[in-house]
Amino acid sequence: MMAAWFRAHHVLALLCLSPLAFPWPGQREAGYDVPAFGRDTVLVYKSTIENEAAFVVRIAEFEPDRFIEWEDSTTQGTILMPAKSILDGHEFINWSLYQGGMDTRGKNATTLWLSRRIFRTLKEKPKVKITMDALPTWITVLGNDKMAIEINRTVRDVPVIMTRDERGVERWFLDREDNPLLVNLKLRSYQQKLTSITTDRQNTLRWIKDKKKR
């Protein structure tokens, strides 16, 4: 009886010491949901053409408005997306809101995130027409998959919805109605891919601080 008890507790101890019980930084895990975004969430993208370059986004406010600061290797700026745009915006903007050294505002438009309205439409229909960079564009849903992203220093697989527009640009978004974040963009040799999300650090903002929203 004692021998059986000892064997059972020995197995339990080994399981508790297993790397599966306590993930090491960089270890890959499946079936993990993305933690809630808020102030001080940091998103790091890797852009690739001929050379690799980092593009960093820091969140000052996630809801009801979305207020972010961004920077690349040469410049920085801030973008405000009002709550109405986040919920009901009818346009997705790729680049025009990123103006170096300036505070810009999305009016009825979002960038990086789809509006909830557009996301719901993509989930309901295999092909939809939306406004993208001021032009009407057809978006085709390619399907669903998972993508590996480092979240708080552990690599995890997260669900994504994959799309392609009529110009051949593929965009993958988190498959989350409350957080349909762009995680991958591909066009021929160019790629902008989200490599890491950090939600558990404080005081990450560099420029917004206590700055009022415009």
Backbone as a printed PyTorch tensor [residue, N CA C, xyz], in Angstrom:
tensor([[[  0.8340,  -1.2020,   0.0000],
         [  0.0000,   0.0000,   0.0000],
         [  0.8680,   1.2510,   0.0000]],

        [[  1.8820,   1.2530,   0.8980],
         [  2.7930,   2.3930,   0.9580],
         [  3.5420,   2.5520,  -0.3620]],

        [[  3.9190,   1.4380,  -0.9930],
         [  4.6500,   1.5060,  -2.2610],
         [  3.7850,   2.1310,  -3.3370]],

        [[  2.5090,   1.7610,  -3.3940],
         [  1.6040,   2.3320,  -4.3920],
         [  1.4170,   3.8260,  -4.1520]],

        [[  1.2680,   4.2190,  -2.8510],
         [  1.1140,   5.6330,  -2.5060],
         [  2.3400,   6.4240,  -2.9270]],

        [[  3.5330,   5.8730,  -2.7010],
         [  4.7690,   6.5490,  -3.0460],
         [  4.8860,   6.7220,  -4.5560]],

        [[  4.5430,   5.6770,  -5.3220],
         [  4.6300,   5.7680,  -6.7770],
         [  3.6870,   6.8490,  -7.3180]],

        [[  2.4730,   6.9040,  -6.7780],
         [  1.4920,   7.8860,  -7.2430],
         [  1.9750,   9.3020,  -6.9790]],

        [[  2.5170,   9.5470,  -5.7830],
         [  2.9830,  10.8920,  -5.4530],
         [  4.2550,  11.2370,  -6.1950]],

        [[  5.0660,  10.2090,  -6.5110],
         [  6.2710,  10.4570,  -7.2970],
         [  5.9030,  10.9260,  -8.7010]],

        [[  4.8950,  10.2740,  -9.3060],
         [  4.4350,  10.6820, -10.6410],
         [  3.8740,  12.0950, -10.5900]],

        [[  3.0720,  12.4240,  -9.5620],
         [  2.4990,  13.7540,  -9.4290],
         [  3.5890,  14.8050,  -9.3040]],

        [[  4.6330,  14.4980,  -8.5270],
         [  5.7390,  15.4430,  -8.3720],
         [  6.4450,  15.6850,  -9.6880]],

        [[  6.6490,  14.6190, -10.4670],
         [  7.3020,  14.7820, -11.7690],
         [  6.4690,  15.6400, -12.7010]],

        [[  5.1310,  15.4680, -12.6570],
         [  4.2620,  16.2820, -13.4960],
         [  4.3340,  17.7420, -13.0950]],

        [[  4.4030,  18.0100, -11.8020],
         [  4.4730,  19.3920, -11.3340],
         [  5.7790,  20.0530, -11.7260]],

        [[  6.8530,  19.2560, -11.8330],
         [  8.1410,  19.8090, -12.2310],
         [  8.3150,  19.8520, -13.7270]],

        [[  7.3610,  19.3050, -14.4690],
         [  7.4540,  19.2740, -15.9250],
         [  7.4170,  20.6690, -16.5010]],

        [[  8.1160,  20.9330, -17.6420],
         [  8.0480,  22.2270, -18.3150],
         [  6.6430,  22.5720, -18.7490]],

        [[  5.7530,  21.5630, -18.9040],
         [  4.3820,  21.8560, -19.3020],
         [  3.6200,  22.5190, -18.1690]],

        [[  4.0410,  22.2450, -16.9330],
         [  3.3610,  22.8440, -15.7960],
         [  3.8080,  24.2750, -15.5650]],

        [[  5.0900,  24.5500, -15.7940],
         [  5.6390,  25.8900, -15.6090],
         [  6.3850,  26.2830, -16.8770]],

        [[  5.7040,  26.9600, -17.8420],
         [  6.3340,  27.2820, -19.1260],
         [  7.5510,  28.1720, -18.9590]],

        [[  8.6180,  27.8170, -19.6500],
         [  9.8030,  28.6580, -19.6860],
         [  9.6190,  29.7290, -20.7410]],

        [[ 10.2870,  30.9070, -20.5920],
         [ 10.1950,  31.9400, -21.6220],
         [ 10.6020,  31.3740, -22.9790]],

        [[  9.8010,  31.6920, -24.0010],
         [ 10.1130,  31.2190, -25.3370],
         [  9.4830,  29.8840, -25.6800]],

        [[  8.9830,  29.1640, -24.6810],
         [  8.3210,  27.8860, -24.9490],
         [  7.0040,  28.1320, -25.6690]],

        [[  6.6820,  27.2630, -26.6080],
         [  5.4740,  27.4400, -27.4070],
         [  4.3160,  26.6730, -26.8010]],

        [[  3.1580,  27.3530, -26.7060],
         [  1.9580,  26.7300, -26.1810],
         [  0.8130,  26.8930, -27.1810]],

        [[ -0.0770,  25.9330, -27.1940],
         [ -1.2160,  25.9710, -28.1080],
         [ -2.4940,  26.2930, -27.3500]],

        [[ -3.4930,  26.7740, -28.0870],
         [ -4.8050,  26.9790, -27.5140],
         [ -4.8630,  28.0660, -26.4690]],

        [[ -4.1050,  29.1230, -26.6470],
         [ -4.0330,  30.1820, -25.6490],
         [ -4.7360,  31.4190, -26.1730]],

        [[ -5.5700,  32.0130, -25.3310],
         [ -6.2450,  33.2300, -25.7350],
         [ -5.3600,  34.4410, -25.4110]],

        [[ -5.5800,  35.5330, -26.1340],
         [ -4.7820,  36.7400, -25.9440],
         [ -5.2750,  37.4880, -24.7050]],

        [[ -4.3790,  37.9270, -23.8110],
         [ -4.8240,  38.6690, -22.6260],
         [ -5.4410,  40.0020, -23.0030]],

        [[ -6.1960,  40.5790, -22.0830],
         [ -6.8650,  41.8550, -22.3440],
         [ -5.8380,  42.9590, -22.5710]],

        [[ -6.0970,  43.8050, -23.5500],
         [ -5.2490,  44.9500, -23.8240],
         [ -5.6940,  46.1270, -22.9530]],

        [[ -4.7430,  46.9910, -22.6460],
         [ -5.0390,  48.1940, -21.8860],
         [ -3.8520,  49.1350, -21.9440]],

        [[ -3.8510,  50.1220, -21.0780],
         [ -2.7480,  51.0710, -21.0260],
         [ -1.4410,  50.3190, -20.7750]],

        [[ -0.4070,  50.6760, -21.5210],
         [  0.9380,  50.0970, -21.4330],
         [  1.0960,  48.7870, -22.1980]],

        [[  0.0600,  48.3290, -22.8910],
         [  0.2550,  47.1990, -23.8020],
         [  1.1850,  47.6270, -24.9290]],

        [[  2.1610,  46.7750, -25.2560],
         [  3.1400,  47.0820, -26.2990],
         [  3.0790,  46.0100, -27.3830]],

        [[  2.9850,  46.4570, -28.6280],
         [  2.9600,  45.5660, -29.7870],
         [  4.2040,  45.8240, -30.6230]],

        [[  4.9300,  44.7660, -30.9460],
         [  6.1430,  44.9080, -31.7540],
         [  5.9650,  44.1340, -33.0540]],

        [[  6.0890,  44.8570, -34.1590],
         [  6.0040,  44.2510, -35.4890],
         [  7.3880,  44.2130, -36.1240]],

        [[  7.5910,  43.2210, -36.9740],
         [  8.8050,  43.1450, -37.7720],
         [  8.4200,  43.3490, -39.2300]],

        [[  8.9850,  44.3890, -39.8260],
         [  8.7260,  44.6760, -41.2360],
         [  9.9090,  44.1880, -42.0570]],

        [[  9.6130,  43.5270, -43.1700],
         [ 10.6720,  42.9530, -43.9940],
         [ 10.4680,  43.3220, -45.4520]],

        [[ 11.4720,  43.9430, -46.0570],
         [ 11.5360,  44.1120, -47.5100],
         [ 12.8500,  43.4890, -47.9370]],

        [[ 13.9180,  44.2750, -47.8680],
         [ 15.2550,  43.7120, -48.0550],
         [ 15.9180,  43.5120, -46.7010]],

        [[ 15.6700,  44.4590, -45.7940],
         [ 16.2000,  44.3620, -44.4400],
         [ 15.0370,  44.3400, -43.4540]],

        [[ 15.3140,  43.8850, -42.2440],
         [ 14.3000,  43.8470, -41.2070],
         [ 14.3020,  45.1460, -40.4130]],

        [[ 13.1070,  45.6130, -40.0430],
         [ 12.9850,  46.8220, -39.2410],
         [ 11.8430,  46.6430, -38.2560]],

        [[ 11.9830,  47.2400, -37.0850],
         [ 10.9520,  47.1190, -36.0520],
         [  9.9680,  48.2760, -36.1450]],

        [[  8.7160,  47.9600, -35.8780],
         [  7.6500,  48.9560, -35.7890],
         [  6.9390,  48.6900, -34.4700]],

        [[  6.9020,  49.6980, -33.5900],
         [  6.4080,  49.5020, -32.2290],
         [  5.1680,  50.3630, -31.9890]],

        [[  4.1530,  49.7480, -31.3750],
         [  2.9240,  50.4460, -31.0090],
         [  2.7200,  50.2940, -29.5110]],

        [[  2.4400,  51.4190, -28.8350],
         [  2.1640,  51.3930, -27.3930],
         [  0.7760,  51.9690, -27.1680]],

        [[  0.0000,  51.2830, -26.3530],
         [ -1.3940,  51.6800, -26.1340],
         [ -1.5080,  52.5390, -24.8790]],

        [[ -2.1150,  53.7230, -25.0420],
         [ -2.3990,  54.5880, -23.9050],
         [ -3.8190,  54.3680, -23.3990]],

        [[ -4.7440,  54.0950, -24.3350],
         [ -6.1280,  53.7850, -23.9770],
         [ -6.6640,  52.8030, -25.0050]],

        [[ -7.2900,  51.7320, -24.5440],
         [ -7.7900,  50.7160, -25.4700],
         [ -9.2800,  50.8680, -25.7270]],

        [[-10.0430,  51.2670, -24.7070],
         [-11.4680,  51.4940, -24.8690],
         [-11.9550,  52.4900, -23.8280]],

        [[-13.0100,  53.2620, -24.1000],
         [-13.8350,  53.1920, -25.3090],
         [-13.1360,  53.7680, -26.5510]],

        [[-12.3240,  54.8270, -26.3760],
         [-11.5010,  55.2990, -27.4870],
         [-10.2490,  54.4450, -27.5640]],

        [[ -9.5560,  54.5000, -28.6900],
         [ -8.2710,  53.8140, -28.8180],
         [ -7.2200,  54.8730, -29.1180]],

        [[ -6.2790,  55.0190, -28.1990],
         [ -5.2640,  56.0710, -28.2860],
         [ -3.8960,  55.4010, -28.2180]],

        [[ -3.1150,  55.5390, -29.2780],
         [ -1.8360,  54.8260, -29.3590],
         [ -0.7080,  55.7630, -29.7600]],

        [[  0.4940,  55.3760, -29.4030],
         [  1.6840,  56.0040, -29.9590],
         [  2.4480,  54.9400, -30.7320]],

        [[  3.1570,  55.3740, -31.7700],
         [  3.8820,  54.4370, -32.6240],
         [  5.2550,  55.0090, -32.9410]],

        [[  6.1590,  54.1230, -33.2910],
         [  7.4730,  54.5780, -33.7310],
         [  8.1160,  53.5290, -34.6280]],

        [[  8.9140,  54.0140, -35.5660],
         [  9.7570,  53.1360, -36.3670],
         [ 11.1960,  53.6010, -36.2040]],

        [[ 12.0630,  53.2310, -37.1140],
         [ 13.4840,  53.5450, -36.9430],
         [ 13.8020,  55.0220, -37.1440]],

        [[ 12.8760,  55.7960, -37.7190],
         [ 13.1800,  57.1890, -38.0410],
         [ 12.2640,  58.2130, -37.3910]],

        [[ 11.0490,  57.8380, -37.0230],
         [ 10.1100,  58.8450, -36.5320],
         [  9.0610,  58.2180, -35.6240]],

        [[  8.1580,  59.0720, -35.1140],
         [  7.1060,  58.6050, -34.2190],
         [  5.9150,  59.5370, -34.3200]],

        [[  4.7760,  59.0820, -33.7620],
         [  3.5770,  59.9020, -33.7410],
         [  2.5230,  59.2610, -32.8730]],

        [[  1.3340,  59.8750, -32.8000],
         [  0.2160,  59.3100, -32.0460],
         [ -1.0230,  59.2770, -32.9250]],

        [[ -1.9240,  58.3550, -32.6190],
         [ -3.1720,  58.2080, -33.3650],
         [ -4.3150,  57.9990, -32.3790]],

        [[ -5.3900,  58.7480, -32.5740],
         [ -6.5980,  58.5820, -31.7720],
         [ -7.7120,  58.0440, -32.6600]],

        [[ -8.3370,  56.9460, -32.2280],
         [ -9.5110,  56.3970, -32.9090],
         [-10.6800,  56.4760, -31.9400]],

        [[-11.6560,  57.3530, -32.2050],
         [-12.7920,  57.5080, -31.2880],
         [-13.6110,  56.2190, -31.1600]],

        [[-14.3430,  56.1090, -30.0740],
         [-15.1400,  54.9120, -29.8010],
         [-16.1000,  54.6020, -30.9380]],

        [[-16.6920,  55.6340, -31.5440],
         [-17.6240,  55.4140, -32.6490],
         [-16.9330,  54.7210, -33.8200]],

        [[-15.6730,  55.0960, -34.0940],
         [-14.9230,  54.4530, -35.1760],
         [-14.6090,  53.0020, -34.8340]],

        [[-14.2490,  52.7570, -33.5740],
         [-13.9210,  51.3970, -33.1430],
         [-15.1170,  50.4710, -33.2930]],

        [[-16.2940,  50.9730, -32.9950],
         [-17.4920,  50.1430, -33.0530],
         [-18.1020,  50.0840, -34.4450]],

        [[-18.1750,  51.2370, -35.1240],
         [-18.9890,  51.3080, -36.3300],
         [-18.2490,  51.8850, -37.5360]],

        [[-16.9270,  52.0190, -37.4580],
         [-16.1710,  52.5800, -38.5710],
         [-16.3410,  51.7680, -39.8460]],

        [[-16.3950,  52.4500, -40.9800],
         [-16.6150,  51.7630, -42.2550],
         [-15.3750,  51.7560, -43.1370]],

        [[-14.2400,  52.2550, -42.5930],
         [-13.0280,  52.3210, -43.4060],
         [-11.8240,  51.7960, -42.6240]],

        [[-10.9530,  51.0750, -43.3210],
         [ -9.6840,  50.6180, -42.7510],
         [ -8.5640,  51.3710, -43.4620]],

        [[ -7.6670,  51.9600, -42.6690],
         [ -6.5790,  52.7670, -43.2250],
         [ -5.2500,  52.0730, -42.9730]],

        [[ -4.4430,  51.9810, -44.0110],
         [ -3.1390,  51.3330, -43.8810],
         [ -2.0590,  52.2910, -43.3980]],

        [[ -1.8750,  53.4020, -44.1010],
         [ -0.6840,  54.2100, -43.8300],
         [ -0.9390,  55.6810, -43.5100]],

        [[ -2.0090,  56.2850, -44.0170],
         [ -2.1170,  57.7490, -44.0000],
         [ -2.2040,  58.3600, -42.6020]],

        [[ -2.5850,  57.5830, -41.5960],
         [ -2.6430,  58.1210, -40.2360],
         [ -1.2760,  58.1860, -39.5720]],

        [[ -0.2780,  57.5430, -40.2000],
         [  1.0630,  57.5100, -39.6040],
         [  1.8840,  58.6660, -40.1650]],

        [[  1.7630,  59.8010, -39.5220],
         [  2.4710,  60.9990, -39.9480],
         [  3.4820,  61.3750, -38.8790]],

        [[  4.7520,  61.3000, -39.2450],
         [  5.8270,  61.5030, -38.2880],
         [  5.7430,  62.8160, -37.5470]],

        [[  5.8770,  62.7480, -36.2080],
         [  5.8790,  63.9460, -35.3820],
         [  4.5220,  64.5860, -35.2130]],

        [[  3.4380,  63.8900, -35.5980],
         [  2.1100,  64.4990, -35.5500],
         [  1.1300,  63.6310, -34.7750]],

        [[  0.0660,  64.2950, -34.2750],
         [ -1.0550,  63.6080, -33.6450],
         [ -2.1750,  63.5470, -34.6780]],

        [[ -2.5730,  62.3440, -35.0760],
         [ -3.6260,  62.2120, -36.0840],
         [ -4.8540,  61.5460, -35.4720]],

        [[ -5.9570,  61.6760, -36.1910],
         [ -7.2320,  61.1750, -35.6900],
         [ -7.9740,  60.4480, -36.8000]],

        [[ -8.4570,  59.2290, -36.5000],
         [ -9.2450,  58.4880, -37.4700],
         [-10.7080,  58.8760, -37.3680]],

        [[-11.2520,  59.4510, -38.4230],
         [-12.6570,  59.8460, -38.4480],
         [-13.4380,  58.7980, -39.2330]],

        [[-14.2640,  58.0470, -38.5210],
         [-15.0200,  56.9430, -39.1140],
         [-14.1030,  55.8790, -39.7190]],

        [[-12.8720,  55.8270, -39.2520],
         [-11.8950,  54.8730, -39.7910],
         [-11.0120,  54.3560, -38.6720]],

        [[-10.4350,  53.1740, -38.8940],
         [ -9.4890,  52.5920, -37.9510],
         [ -8.2240,  52.1870, -38.6850]],

        [[ -7.1670,  51.9970, -37.9450],
         [ -5.9430,  51.4220, -38.4710],
         [ -5.4530,  50.3680, -37.4870]],

        [[ -4.7710,  49.3600, -37.9820],
         [ -4.3090,  48.1900, -37.2170],
         [ -5.4620,  47.3020, -36.7620]],

        [[ -6.5340,  47.8780, -36.2630],
         [ -7.7040,  47.0970, -35.8620],
         [ -8.8490,  47.2990, -36.8620]],

        [[ -9.5480,  46.2330, -37.1920],
         [-10.8170,  46.3710, -37.8970],
         [-11.8500,  46.9390, -36.9300]],

        [[-12.8010,  47.6940, -37.4400],
         [-13.9270,  48.0800, -36.5890],
         [-14.7600,  46.8320, -36.3000]],

        [[-15.5290,  46.8850, -35.2270],
         [-16.3590,  45.7310, -34.8820],
         [-17.3710,  45.4510, -35.9880]],

        [[-17.8540,  46.5040, -36.6190],
         [-18.8180,  46.3480, -37.7060],
         [-18.2180,  45.5660, -38.8740]],

        [[-17.0100,  45.9390, -39.2960],
         [-16.3710,  45.2530, -40.4200],
         [-16.0350,  43.8090, -40.0470]],

        [[-15.5460,  43.5920, -38.8310],
         [-15.1960,  42.2390, -38.3980],
         [-16.4230,  41.3250, -38.4390]],

        [[-17.5500,  41.8110, -37.9250],
         [-18.7600,  40.9930, -37.9290],
         [-19.1800,  40.6370, -39.3500]],

        [[-19.0440,  41.5990, -40.2710],
         [-19.4160,  41.3440, -41.6580],
         [-18.5220,  40.2720, -42.2680]],

        [[-17.2160,  40.3280, -41.9720],
         [-16.2950,  39.3170, -42.4860],
         [-16.5990,  37.9310, -41.9240]],

        [[-17.0750,  37.8690, -40.7020],
         [-17.4130,  36.5810, -40.1060],
         [-18.6890,  35.9950, -40.7060]],

        [[-19.5410,  36.8660, -41.2570],
         [-20.8210,  36.4220, -41.7860],
         [-20.7680,  36.0930, -43.2720]],

        [[-19.8770,  36.7700, -44.0130],
         [-19.8450,  36.6200, -45.4610],
         [-18.4410,  36.2680, -45.9460]],

        [[-18.3140,  35.4210, -46.9780],
         [-16.9880,  35.0450, -47.4820],
         [-16.3050,  36.1390, -48.2950]],

        [[-17.0950,  37.1170, -48.7540],
         [-16.5250,  38.2000, -49.5490],
         [-17.3350,  39.4620, -49.2930]],

        [[-16.6390,  40.5500, -48.9180],
         [-17.3360,  41.7970, -48.6030],
         [-16.6080,  42.9690, -49.2320]],

        [[-17.3410,  44.0460, -49.4230],
         [-16.7750,  45.2640, -49.9740],
         [-16.6820,  46.3020, -48.8730]],

        [[-15.4720,  46.8050, -48.6290],
         [-15.2800,  47.8300, -47.6150],
         [-14.4850,  48.9810, -48.2200]],

        [[-14.4000,  50.0660, -47.4770],
         [-13.5580,  51.1840, -47.8940],
         [-12.1850,  51.0110, -47.2740]],

        [[-11.1620,  51.0440, -48.1090],
         [ -9.8000,  50.8980, -47.6310],
         [ -8.9410,  52.0090, -48.2410]],

        [[ -8.3810,  52.8440, -47.3770],
         [ -7.5940,  53.9920, -47.8510],
         [ -8.3930,  54.8120, -48.8510]],

        [[ -9.6570,  55.0880, -48.5090],
         [-10.5590,  55.9550, -49.2800],
         [-11.0720,  55.3190, -50.5660]],

        [[-10.7360,  54.0570, -50.8410],
         [-11.1800,  53.3960, -52.0540],
         [-12.0170,  52.1600, -51.7190]],

        [[-13.1050,  51.9200, -52.4650],
         [-13.8680,  50.6910, -52.2520],
         [-13.0470,  49.4710, -52.6600]],

        [[-13.0140,  48.4710, -51.8070],
         [-12.1580,  47.3100, -52.0300],
         [-12.8870,  46.0310, -51.6170]],

        [[-12.7690,  45.0050, -52.4390],
         [-13.3300,  43.7000, -52.1020],
         [-12.3420,  42.9170, -51.2380]],

        [[-12.8490,  42.3630, -50.1480],
         [-12.0470,  41.5540, -49.2400],
         [-12.6050,  40.1340, -49.2350]],

        [[-11.7470,  39.1510, -49.4780],
         [-12.1520,  37.7490, -49.4710],
         [-11.5950,  37.0620, -48.2310]],

        [[-12.4340,  36.3290, -47.5310],
         [-11.9970,  35.5700, -46.3580],
         [-11.3830,  34.2540, -46.8360]],

        [[-10.1140,  34.0240, -46.4800],
         [ -9.4100,  32.8170, -46.8970],
         [ -9.6350,  31.6500, -45.9470]],

        [[ -9.9910,  31.9670, -44.7170],
         [-10.2080,  30.9120, -43.7390],
         [ -9.6560,  31.2870, -42.3760]],

        [[ -9.5740,  30.2940, -41.5050],
         [ -9.0750,  30.4940, -40.1460],
         [ -7.8440,  29.6300, -39.9160]],

        [[ -6.9670,  30.1020, -39.0610],
         [ -5.7510,  29.3580, -38.7460],
         [ -5.2640,  29.8010, -37.3760]],

        [[ -4.0690,  29.3700, -37.0270],
         [ -3.4130,  29.8500, -35.8030],
         [ -2.0340,  30.3870, -36.1640]],

        [[ -1.5800,  31.3490, -35.3880],
         [ -0.2910,  31.9780, -35.6400],
         [  0.4800,  32.0860, -34.3330]],

        [[  1.7820,  31.8140, -34.3970],
         [  2.6290,  31.8770, -33.2070],
         [  3.0570,  33.3170, -32.9410]],

        [[  2.7850,  33.7910, -31.7320],
         [  3.1670,  35.1380, -31.3060],
         [  3.7270,  35.0340, -29.8940]],

        [[  4.7740,  35.7850, -29.6150],
         [  5.3130,  35.8200, -28.2540],
         [  4.4470,  36.7470, -27.4100]],

        [[  3.8280,  36.1870, -26.3700],
         [  2.9580,  36.9620, -25.4890],
         [  3.5220,  36.9090, -24.0860]],

        [[  3.9230,  38.0780, -23.5990],
         [  4.5450,  38.1520, -22.2710],
         [  5.6550,  37.1250, -22.1230]],

        [[  6.5010,  37.0790, -23.1650],
         [  7.7490,  36.3060, -23.1980],
         [  7.5470,  34.7940, -23.3410]],

        [[  6.3660,  34.3610, -23.7090],
         [  6.1130,  32.9610, -24.0200],
         [  5.4430,  32.8800, -25.3850]],

        [[  5.9520,  32.0330, -26.2640],
         [  5.3850,  31.9030, -27.6090],
         [  4.1230,  31.0560, -27.5390]],

        [[  3.0440,  31.5980, -28.0820],
         [  1.7580,  30.9180, -28.0120],
         [  1.0700,  30.9680, -29.3730]],

        [[  0.2320,  29.9830, -29.6470],
         [ -0.5610,  29.9540, -30.8610],
         [ -1.8930,  30.6430, -30.6060]],

        [[ -2.2350,  31.6250, -31.4470],
         [ -3.4830,  32.3590, -31.2750],
         [ -4.3240,  32.2270, -32.5380]],

        [[ -5.6530,  32.2290, -32.4250],
         [ -6.5260,  32.0840, -33.5950],
         [ -6.5440,  33.3520, -34.4420]],

        [[ -6.5150,  33.1810, -35.7600],
         [ -6.5370,  34.3160, -36.6860],
         [ -7.5370,  34.0470, -37.8010]],

        [[ -8.0380,  35.1400, -38.3850],
         [ -8.8590,  35.0730, -39.5870],
         [ -8.0310,  35.6600, -40.7220]],

        [[ -7.9310,  34.9440, -41.8410],
         [ -7.0530,  35.3260, -42.9470],
         [ -7.8800,  35.9120, -44.0870]],

        [[ -7.4230,  37.0470, -44.6370],
         [ -8.1390,  37.7020, -45.7300],
         [ -7.1750,  38.0840, -46.8460]],

        [[ -7.7440,  38.3180, -48.0270],
         [ -6.9630,  38.8440, -49.1500],
         [ -7.8170,  39.8680, -49.8840]],

        [[ -7.2400,  41.0480, -50.2000],
         [ -8.0200,  42.0360, -50.9410],
         [ -7.7960,  41.8700, -52.4410]],

        [[ -8.5180,  42.6340, -53.2250],
         [ -8.4800,  42.4680, -54.6730],
         [ -7.1450,  42.8760, -55.2850]],

        [[ -6.2860,  43.5350, -54.5160],
         [ -4.9460,  43.8920, -54.9910],
         [ -3.9130,  42.8360, -54.6240]],

        [[ -4.3680,  41.7820, -53.9550],
         [ -3.4660,  40.6860, -53.6080],
         [ -2.8180,  40.8010, -52.2450]],

        [[ -3.2190,  41.8010, -51.4460],
         [ -2.6370,  41.9760, -50.1150],
         [ -3.3290,  41.0330, -49.1350]],

        [[ -2.5520,  40.1960, -48.4680],
         [ -3.0930,  39.3210, -47.4200],
         [ -2.9690,  40.0090, -46.0670]],

        [[ -4.0500,  39.9610, -45.3180],
         [ -4.0360,  40.5020, -43.9590],
         [ -4.6620,  39.4690, -43.0390]],

        [[ -3.9650,  39.1970, -41.9450],
         [ -4.4790,  38.2810, -40.9320],
         [ -4.7990,  39.1040, -39.6880]],

        [[ -5.9590,  38.8280, -39.1000],
         [ -6.3980,  39.5380, -37.9030],
         [ -6.6820,  38.5370, -36.7880]],

        [[ -6.5010,  38.9860, -35.5480],
         [ -6.9280,  38.1500, -34.4260],
         [ -8.4090,  37.8300, -34.5920]],

        [[ -8.7690,  36.5910, -34.3660],
         [-10.1600,  36.1760, -34.4980],
         [-10.8870,  36.4700, -33.1910]],

        [[-10.9770,  37.7620, -32.8990],
         [-11.6160,  38.2440, -31.6790],
         [-12.4530,  39.4720, -32.0200]],

        [[-13.7450,  39.4050, -31.7930],
         [-14.5950,  40.5450, -32.1300],
         [-14.2190,  41.7810, -31.3260]],

        [[-13.7720,  41.5960, -30.0720],
         [-13.4230,  42.7370, -29.2440],
         [-11.9790,  43.1970, -29.4520]],

        [[-11.2210,  42.4790, -30.2880],
         [ -9.8150,  42.8420, -30.4960],
         [ -9.3100,  42.2880, -31.8410]],

        [[ -9.9240,  42.7200, -32.9660],
         [ -9.5150,  42.1990, -34.2840],
         [ -8.2530,  42.8960, -34.8010]],

        [[ -7.1480,  42.6210, -34.1510],
         [ -5.8680,  43.2840, -34.4170],
         [ -5.1810,  42.6850, -35.6350]],

        [[ -4.6190,  43.5430, -36.4660],
         [ -3.8030,  43.0770, -37.5880],
         [ -2.5390,  42.4160, -37.0440]],

        [[ -2.3100,  41.1510, -37.4200],
         [ -1.1340,  40.4400, -36.9310],
         [ -0.1590,  40.0720, -38.0490]],

        [[ -0.6190,  40.1740, -39.2990],
         [  0.2650,  39.8200, -40.4090],
         [ -0.2520,  40.4720, -41.6870]],

        [[  0.6670,  41.1060, -42.4220],
         [  0.3440,  41.7110, -43.7140],
         [  1.4000,  41.2760, -44.7110]],

        [[  0.9640,  40.7690, -45.8690],
         [  1.9140,  40.2780, -46.8670],
         [  1.5210,  40.7820, -48.2530]],

        [[  2.4950,  41.3100, -48.9720],
         [  2.3160,  41.6860, -50.3710],
         [  3.6410,  41.4370, -51.0820]],

        [[  3.6610,  40.4050, -51.9070],
         [  4.8800,  40.0050, -52.6180],
         [  6.0480,  39.8620, -51.6260]],

        [[  7.1090,  40.6600, -51.7590],
         [  8.2830,  40.4870, -50.8970],
         [  8.1800,  41.2630, -49.5800]],

        [[  7.1010,  42.0460, -49.4220],
         [  6.9470,  42.8380, -48.1960],
         [  6.0910,  42.0820, -47.1880]],

        [[  6.5060,  42.1320, -45.9280],
         [  5.7160,  41.5420, -44.8510],
         [  5.8390,  42.3870, -43.5960]],

        [[  4.7110,  42.5910, -42.9280],
         [  4.6920,  43.2420, -41.6150],
         [  3.9950,  42.2790, -40.6650]],

        [[  4.7700,  41.7200, -39.7440],
         [  4.2760,  40.6350, -38.9010],
         [  4.4280,  40.9900, -37.4270]],

        [[  3.3550,  40.7570, -36.6700],
         [  3.4030,  40.9700, -35.2250],
         [  4.2390,  39.8700, -34.5880]],

        [[  5.2850,  40.2540, -33.8730],
         [  6.1650,  39.2640, -33.2600],
         [  5.9640,  39.1470, -31.7510]],

        [[  5.5270,  40.2280, -31.1050],
         [  5.3530,  40.1200, -29.6580],
         [  4.2780,  41.0640, -29.1390]],

        [[  3.6340,  40.6160, -28.0500],
         [  2.6520,  41.3920, -27.3000],
         [  3.0860,  41.3830, -25.8450]],

        [[  3.1040,  42.5570, -25.2290],
         [  3.4370,  42.6470, -23.8100],
         [  2.3160,  43.3930, -23.0970]],

        [[  1.7230,  42.7660, -22.0910],
         [  0.6270,  43.4050, -21.3560],
         [  0.9170,  43.5270, -19.8610]],

        [[  2.0560,  43.0290, -19.4080],
         [  2.3060,  42.9450, -17.9650],
         [  3.4320,  43.8610, -17.4860]],

        [[  3.6730,  44.9310, -18.2110],
         [  4.6830,  45.9060, -17.7830],
         [  4.0520,  47.2800, -17.6620]],

        [[  4.5880,  48.1020, -16.7700],
         [  4.0430,  49.4340, -16.5400],
         [  4.9810,  50.5000, -17.0790]],

        [[  4.4000,  51.7000, -17.2560],
         [  5.1680,  52.8810, -17.6640],
         [  5.9310,  52.6590, -18.9730]],

        [[  5.2480,  52.0900, -19.9610],
         [  5.9060,  51.8400, -21.2480],
         [  5.8040,  53.0420, -22.1970]],

        [[  4.8290,  53.9340, -21.9610],
         [  4.6030,  55.0430, -22.8820],
         [  5.7530,  56.0350, -22.8590]],

        [[  6.0830,  56.5640, -24.0240],
         [  7.1960,  57.5060, -24.1310],
         [  6.7480,  58.9430, -24.3560]],

        [[  5.6500,  59.1400, -25.0920],
         [  5.2760,  60.5000, -25.4690],
         [  3.9180,  60.9160, -24.9440]],

        [[  2.9830,  60.0040, -24.8010],
         [  1.6270,  60.4140, -24.4210],
         [  1.5860,  60.8030, -22.9560]],

        [[  2.0500,  59.9120, -22.0830],
         [  2.0610,  60.1940, -20.6470],
         [  0.7100,  60.7510, -20.2110]],

        [[  0.7160,  62.0260, -19.7190],
         [ -0.5340,  62.6370, -19.2730],
         [ -1.1230,  63.5800, -20.3150]],

        [[ -0.6480,  63.4390, -21.5290],
         [ -1.1130,  64.2970, -22.6140],
         [ -2.5960,  64.0750, -22.8790]],

        [[ -3.3330,  65.1580, -23.0550],
         [ -4.7590,  65.0480, -23.3120],
         [ -5.0020,  64.6280, -24.7490]],

        [[ -6.1030,  63.8930, -24.9400],
         [ -6.4920,  63.5100, -26.2910],
         [ -7.0330,  64.7420, -27.0090]],

        [[ -6.7870,  64.7780, -28.3060],
         [ -7.2560,  65.9200, -29.0820],
         [ -8.7510,  65.8060, -29.3330]]])
